[in-house]
Amino acid sequence: IVGVGDPQANISTHHINVEGVTAINQFTFNNSLPWGDPGRFAVATVTVTVNDGKLTINADHPNAFNTKINSVEISSTTSGGGDPTLSFSDATLSKTLTLGSPASTASNFISATGFSTSSVTVNLSANENGSVPTWLKVGGQQLDGSVTHNTSNAEIVFQFDLAGLSAGTYTATVTATAPGDVTANFLAQLIV
C-alpha cells in the first residue's frame, strides 16, 4: 500500500511505480480543496514480485512533478500462491572411509520455492540419537543450528571427519530450517 499527496502544495502530479508496476498514475487534485483535505491524497495497493531482494519505489514518469510519498506499507506474500518449500536433491548422503584416512567431503543441493524472495537463508542442524554429531560439519562447524546457508548457492558441502571415531556406521538426520519453520531433511551416513 502506498500513499501520496501534499496537504499544502497547489501544483503536483503524483506518480508512483513499485517494481516497475504503476501504483498511482499521475494523480492531481482540485486546487480549490482546502489545505489538509483528504481529497489532496491518494492511496493504492499493488502486488509485485521482488527478484533482487530490494523493493524499488520511484516516481519515474515524464509528467510526474513534486510527488510526495506519505506512507508505504509492505506485506510479504509467497510467490505462486503455494506454500513455501525446501528440498534436498538427495534423500541420503553416504560416505565410506577407512580408519586413519583424512576427512572427506560430499555435496547435497538445496532448493527453495514459494518464498517471497528468490533465495532464503536456512539454519542447518543435525541429530544423531539426540546429540549433534561431531563427525559431520559444514565450513568446519558442527551442525548445531547456528550454521547458516543461503539458497542462492544450492550446493552445500558437508565434511565427514573420522577424528575420534571407531569402526562402525554413524547416521544423523540433517535438517535445514527456513523462516516460517519450513524444513527439509536428509539422512547423512558415515561408514567407517
C-alpha positions in Angstrom: 0.0 0.0 0.0 1.4 3.4 -1.0 0.0 6.8 -0.3 0.9 10.2 -1.9 -0.2 13.7 -1.6 0.6 17.1 -0.2 -1.5 19.0 2.4 -0.2 22.4 1.2 1.3 22.4 -2.3 -1.1 23.5 -5.1 0.9 22.2 -8.0 1.7 18.5 -8.0 1.3 15.5 -10.3 1.9 12.4 -8.2 3.1 9.2 -9.9 4.4 6.1 -8.2 5.8 2.9 -9.6 6.6 -0.1 -7.5 9.0 -2.7 -9.1 8.1 -1.1 -12.4 4.3 -1.5 -11.9 2.3 1.7 -11.8 0.6 2.0 -8.5 -0.6 5.7 -8.7 -0.9 7.1 -12.2 -0.5 10.9 -12.5 -2.8 11.8 -9.5 -3.6 15.5 -9.4 -6.1 17.1 -7.1 -8.5 20.0 -7.3 -6.6 23.1 -6.2 -9.8 24.6 -4.7 -9.6 21.9 -1.9 -8.6 23.4 1.4 -5.1 22.5 2.7 -5.2 19.2 4.5 -8.3 18.0 2.8 -8.4 14.2 2.3 -9.0 14.8 -1.5 -5.4 16.0 -1.8 -4.2 12.4 -1.1 -4.4 9.1 -3.0 -3.7 5.6 -1.8 -3.2 2.5 -3.9 -2.5 -1.2 -3.3 -0.3 -3.1 -5.7 1.1 -6.7 -5.6 4.6 -7.0 -7.1 7.4 -9.6 -7.3 10.8 -8.6 -5.8 13.5 -10.6 -7.6 16.7 -8.8 -6.3 15.8 -8.6 -2.6 15.2 -4.9 -2.8 11.8 -3.2 -3.2 12.1 -0.4 -5.7 9.7 2.5 -5.5 10.0 5.6 -7.7 8.2 8.4 -9.4 9.6 7.9 -12.9 7.2 9.4 -15.4 7.6 12.3 -17.7 4.6 14.1 -16.3 5.4 13.5 -12.6 6.1 16.6 -10.7 6.5 17.2 -7.0 5.5 13.7 -6.0 5.4 13.2 -2.2 5.2 9.7 -0.7 3.2 9.9 2.5 3.2 6.3 3.5 4.3 2.8 2.4 3.0 -0.4 3.9 4.8 -3.6 2.9 3.4 -7.1 3.4 5.2 -10.2 2.3 3.4 -12.9 0.4 4.5 -16.2 -1.1 5.0 -16.4 -4.8 3.0 -18.7 -7.0 0.2 -18.9 -4.4 1.7 -22.1 -3.0 3.2 -22.8 0.4 7.0 -22.3 0.7 9.0 -25.5 0.4 12.6 -26.6 0.9 14.0 -29.7 -0.6 17.4 -31.5 -0.9 18.5 -33.2 -4.1 19.5 -36.4 -2.3 17.5 -38.2 0.5 20.6 -39.9 1.7 24.3 -38.7 1.6 26.6 -41.6 2.4 30.4 -41.8 2.8 32.5 -44.9 3.4 36.0 -44.1 4.8 38.8 -46.3 6.2 40.1 -45.6 9.7 43.1 -43.3 9.5 42.0 -41.6 6.3 41.7 -37.9 6.1 38.3 -36.1 6.3 36.3 -36.2 3.1 33.5 -34.1 1.6 30.2 -34.8 -0.2 27.7 -32.3 -1.5 23.9 -32.1 -1.3 21.9 -29.4 -3.2 19.1 -27.4 -1.6 16.2 -25.6 -3.4 13.7 -23.2 -2.0 10.4 -22.4 -3.8 7.3 -20.4 -2.9 9.2 -17.8 -0.8 8.7 -14.1 -1.3 12.4 -13.8 -2.3 14.4 -15.8 -4.8 16.6 -17.2 -2.1 16.4 -17.7 1.7 18.9 -18.3 4.5 18.5 -21.6 6.3 19.8 -22.8 9.6 21.5 -26.3 9.4 21.2 -28.8 12.2 22.0 -32.5 12.6 20.7 -35.0 15.1 22.4 -38.3 15.9 20.4 -40.1 18.6 19.6 -36.8 20.4 23.1 -35.3 20.0 24.9 -33.1 17.5 27.3 -35.4 15.6 30.9 -34.5 15.8 31.8 -36.3 12.5 29.6 -34.1 10.2 30.3 -30.4 9.6 29.8 -27.6 7.2 32.5 -25.0 6.9 34.3 -26.7 9.8 31.4 -26.2 12.1 29.2 -28.8 13.8 25.6 -28.6 12.7 24.1 -27.3 16.0 21.5 -25.0 14.3 23.8 -21.9 14.3 25.3 -22.8 10.9 23.6 -20.8 8.1 23.5 -21.2 4.3 21.8 -19.1 1.7 20.0 -21.0 -1.0 21.3 -18.6 -3.7 24.1 -21.2 -3.8 22.3 -24.5 -4.0 25.4 -26.6 -3.2 26.1 -27.4 0.5 29.5 -29.1 1.0 29.4 -31.5 4.0 32.7 -32.6 5.7 32.9 -36.2 7.1 35.6 -36.3 9.8 36.8 -39.6 11.3 38.6 -37.9 14.3 37.8 -39.8 17.5 35.6 -42.4 15.8 36.0 -46.2 15.8 34.8 -48.6 13.2 31.0 -48.6 12.7 28.1 -46.9 11.0 27.1 -43.4 12.0 23.8 -41.9 11.0 22.3 -38.5 11.5 19.3 -36.6 10.3 20.2 -33.2 8.8 17.6 -30.5 8.8 17.5 -27.2 7.0 15.1 -24.7 8.6 13.9 -21.6 6.8 11.9 -18.6 8.1 8.3 -19.7 8.9 9.6 -23.1 10.2 9.8 -24.5 6.7 12.1 -27.6 6.9 13.8 -30.2 4.7 15.6 -33.3 5.9 18.0 -35.9 4.6 19.9 -38.8 6.1 23.7 -38.5 6.4 25.6 -41.7 6.9 29.3 -42.4 7.6 30.6 -45.9 7.4 34.0 -46.5 9.0 
